Amino acid sequence: LQDKKYQMRNKIAAGNWKMNLTFAEAKTLNQSILDHQIPQDVKVILGSPFPYLAQLCELSKNNDKVFVAAQDCSAHGKGAYTGETAAQMLQSIGVDYVILGHSERRQYHKESDTLILEKIHQAQSQDLGVIYCCGEALEIREAGNHVAHVKSQLSESILKLDAAAISKIVIAYEPVWAIGTGKTASPEQAQEMHHEIRNTVAAQYGDEVANGISILYGGSVKPANAKEIFGQADVDGGLVGGASLKSEDFGEIIQSF
Ligand code: 13P
């Protein structure tokens, strides 16, 4: 299981449950995904609220296609940081991944790329996989600065890692204007940005590293649009919010590769 976390260039259907679901609902949803026929070459990641992680890890531990993610971790190792959760704590209960730099954390908790990079270091020091989120707000896209914006997010964070460390990162491109709005980036818009991201990684680390990285699209992914988006050359899967809360919808998305 541990090794599978870092396999090169996977097809990934990741759910981000955000701050939703009761414990009972989370267990039911988790079980229905475990019972789902997941295609051979697809990996599923469930991003659960903190209180449910230990139980979900226990439930999922014998399934080699379903992985559990936390939605954040502390930039600190341990100590007097009330309310924070250390990467080591997540590791100690069997969490596989942590989602870092989500736009909601950037927006509501003022997270900078510098802070996000510190969190990445913590997560990687505990052998957690990282799903690093980037993406532009609507004004930035309308001004035509979306590519430059995302590149600057990358250069302030994951492009500061060495080749071995960046090879273990899953990147999620989530245009902020498409999150929870029902507005999806067109397949062409997603492909354009994913291609730019991969080229940016290639320019610094070479083609082998860049071609090994999984880049997910996030923003109003649903059964009706998943296939077309996942079909783009540089789109390796999705990070799904709302539609990951319904087992039928998420089940269909898992089949959309
Ligand atoms: P929605 O799928 O609800 O738009 O959320 C996307 C997201 O933010 C996933 O992290």
Residues whose N, C-alpha, C, O or C-beta is under 5 A from the ligand:
A	BS01	13P	N16 A178 I179 G180 T181 G218 G219 S220 V221 L239 V240 G241 G242 A243
